[in-house]
Amino acid sequence: MKYAAIYRYIPEQERVQAVRPAHRAYLGRLREQGQLAAAGPFADGTGALIIYEAPSREDAEQLIRDDPFHQQGIFVSWTLYAWNQVF
């Protein structure tokens, strides 16, 4: 099942940039393991959309908790939706 997460970031872009390499390395590992369908920041830098592949909502939430952006306080908030891909 796919889960789409919409994130909002802290406003301090310097902190976001400092943690971004670890965040992207983590997402790269998820992609290699088949747990990431798509990811990318919003053009205005205020947040991102990440689409996970996970067997349950709880598993998707664990992927969020394991993300360096979450662990380092970059994610201010997020909303997680079960998502049905059509195209």
VEXNUTOR-772730 format. One record per residue (C-alpha): residue number from 1; residue in three letters; z, x, y. Coordinates in nm, 4 decimals, padded with zeros to 6 digits. Layout:
BEGIN
+-----+------+----------+----------+----------+
| seq | type |       zz |       xx |       yy |
+-----+------+----------+----------+----------+
| NUM |  Ala |        Z |        X |        Y |
...
+-----+------+----------+----------+----------+
% end
This chain:
BEGIN
+-----+------+----------+----------+----------+
| seq | type |       zz |       xx |       yy |
+-----+------+----------+----------+----------+
|   1 |  Met |  00.0000 |  00.0000 |  00.0000 |
|   2 |  Lys | -00.0772 |  00.1207 |  00.3476 |
|   3 |  Tyr |  00.1834 |  00.1097 |  00.6242 |
|   4 |  Ala |  00.0918 |  00.1500 |  00.9911 |
|   5 |  Ala |  00.3556 |  00.2928 |  01.2223 |
|   6 |  Ile |  00.3267 |  00.2706 |  01.5993 |
|   7 |  Tyr |  00.5443 |  00.5306 |  01.7704 |
|   8 |  Arg |  00.6711 |  00.5888 |  02.1225 |
|   9 |  Tyr |  00.7605 |  00.9454 |  02.2235 |
|  10 |  Ile |  01.0181 |  01.0889 |  02.4584 |
|  11 |  Pro |  00.8722 |  01.1506 |  02.8069 |
|  12 |  Glu |  00.9403 |  01.5285 |  02.7973 |
|  13 |  Gln |  00.5981 |  01.6567 |  02.6953 |
|  14 |  Glu |  00.7220 |  02.0168 |  02.6689 |
|  15 |  Arg |  00.9542 |  01.9144 |  02.3831 |
|  16 |  Val |  00.6776 |  01.7139 |  02.2176 |
|  17 |  Gln |  00.4450 |  02.0154 |  02.2324 |
|  18 |  Ala |  00.7135 |  02.2485 |  02.0988 |
|  19 |  Val |  00.7684 |  02.0376 |  01.7855 |
|  20 |  Arg |  00.4038 |  01.9326 |  01.7364 |
|  21 |  Pro |  00.3038 |  02.2285 |  01.5106 |
|  22 |  Ala |  00.5790 |  02.1415 |  01.2583 |
|  23 |  His |  00.4893 |  01.7709 |  01.2824 |
|  24 |  Arg |  00.1215 |  01.8404 |  01.2156 |
|  25 |  Ala |  00.2023 |  02.0731 |  00.9262 |
|  26 |  Tyr |  00.4135 |  01.7948 |  00.7750 |
|  27 |  Leu |  00.1310 |  01.5421 |  00.8187 |
|  28 |  Gly | -00.1111 |  01.7911 |  00.6625 |
|  29 |  Arg |  00.1088 |  01.8107 |  00.3531 |
|  30 |  Leu |  00.1230 |  01.4315 |  00.3348 |
|  31 |  Arg | -00.2556 |  01.4164 |  00.3545 |
|  32 |  Glu | -00.2924 |  01.6696 |  00.0738 |
|  33 |  Gln | -00.0565 |  01.4576 | -00.1375 |
|  34 |  Gly | -00.2497 |  01.1348 | -00.0680 |
|  35 |  Gln |  00.0318 |  00.9860 |  00.1444 |
|  36 |  Leu | -00.1501 |  00.9852 |  00.4801 |
|  37 |  Ala | -00.4526 |  00.7696 |  00.5593 |
|  38 |  Ala | -00.4883 |  00.8403 |  00.9329 |
|  39 |  Ala | -00.2893 |  00.9783 |  01.2244 |
|  40 |  Gly | -00.3310 |  01.0565 |  01.5890 |
|  41 |  Pro | -00.1663 |  01.0397 |  01.9302 |
|  42 |  Phe | -00.2506 |  00.7867 |  02.1978 |
|  43 |  Ala | -00.4736 |  00.9308 |  02.4700 |
|  44 |  Asp | -00.2021 |  00.8880 |  02.7332 |
|  45 |  Gly |  00.0466 |  01.0993 |  02.5334 |
|  46 |  Thr |  00.3113 |  00.8263 |  02.5092 |
|  47 |  Gly |  00.3036 |  00.7865 |  02.1325 |
|  48 |  Ala |  00.0922 |  00.7694 |  01.8209 |
|  49 |  Leu | -00.0400 |  00.5659 |  01.5309 |
|  50 |  Ile |  00.0183 |  00.6934 |  01.1784 |
|  51 |  Ile | -00.1002 |  00.5126 |  00.8669 |
|  52 |  Tyr |  00.0860 |  00.6076 |  00.5514 |
|  53 |  Glu |  00.0066 |  00.5410 |  00.1885 |
|  54 |  Ala |  00.3317 |  00.4538 |  00.0111 |
|  55 |  Pro |  00.4425 |  00.2409 | -00.2844 |
|  56 |  Ser |  00.7013 |  00.0535 | -00.0756 |
|  57 |  Arg |  00.8280 |  00.0000 |  00.2769 |
|  58 |  Glu |  01.1360 |  00.2066 |  00.1905 |
|  59 |  Asp |  00.9145 |  00.4968 |  00.0844 |
|  60 |  Ala |  00.7160 |  00.4717 |  00.4082 |
|  61 |  Glu |  01.0415 |  00.4714 |  00.6061 |
|  62 |  Gln |  01.1501 |  00.7857 |  00.4209 |
|  63 |  Leu |  00.8239 |  00.9550 |  00.5235 |
|  64 |  Ile |  00.9153 |  00.8733 |  00.8838 |
|  65 |  Arg |  01.2691 |  01.0101 |  00.8451 |
|  66 |  Asp |  01.1345 |  01.3339 |  00.6944 |
|  67 |  Asp |  00.8966 |  01.3948 |  00.9874 |
|  68 |  Pro |  00.9999 |  01.6796 |  01.2211 |
|  69 |  Phe |  00.9234 |  01.4515 |  01.5177 |
|  70 |  His |  01.1925 |  01.2129 |  01.3914 |
|  71 |  Gln |  01.4355 |  01.4891 |  01.2996 |
|  72 |  Gln |  01.3979 |  01.6541 |  01.6424 |
|  73 |  Gly |  01.4296 |  01.3312 |  01.8414 |
|  74 |  Ile |  01.0669 |  01.3022 |  01.9572 |
|  75 |  Phe |  01.0267 |  00.9457 |  01.8276 |
|  76 |  Val |  01.2067 |  00.7155 |  02.0709 |
|  77 |  Ser |  01.1084 |  00.4079 |  01.8708 |
|  78 |  Trp |  00.8663 |  00.2878 |  01.6090 |
|  79 |  Thr |  00.7444 | -00.0298 |  01.4451 |
|  80 |  Leu |  00.6261 | -00.0244 |  01.0858 |
|  81 |  Tyr |  00.3794 | -00.2804 |  00.9495 |
|  82 |  Ala |  00.2370 | -00.3333 |  00.6016 |
|  83 |  Trp | -00.1350 | -00.2963 |  00.6671 |
|  84 |  Asn | -00.4430 | -00.4246 |  00.4826 |
|  85 |  Gln | -00.7468 | -00.2079 |  00.5416 |
|  86 |  Val | -01.0694 | -00.4079 |  00.5623 |
|  87 |  Phe | -01.3120 | -00.1391 |  00.6806 |
+-----+------+----------+----------+----------+
% end
